[in-house]
């Protein structure tokens, strides 16, 4: 079992990979992480969801593939009061 400090570093790295994948539109990694039960409602430091990040970087294929009620809440606002879609 991982100690709390190591687990937090591990989780931070996984979340960084998740949001970088959304930024670059790497749908295979996004799907892999979601299949591993990563919290699709997680938020980054701007309170943005992964769909916010994909939209901000014009990752249309990512949005089309993952923007549904099961994986995201499109009406959620980030710290800039922006909706994801």
NORRAHU-V690253 format. One record per helix or strand of 3 or more residues. SS is the DSSP state (h for helix, s for strand). FROM is the first residue (numbers start at 1). TO is the last residue. If there is no record, write none. Layout:
# NORRAHU-V690253
ss | from | to
SS | FROM | TO
SS | FROM | TO
This chain:
# NORRAHU-V690253
ss | from | to
h | 4 | 24
h | 27 | 35
h | 50 | 56
h | 60 | 66
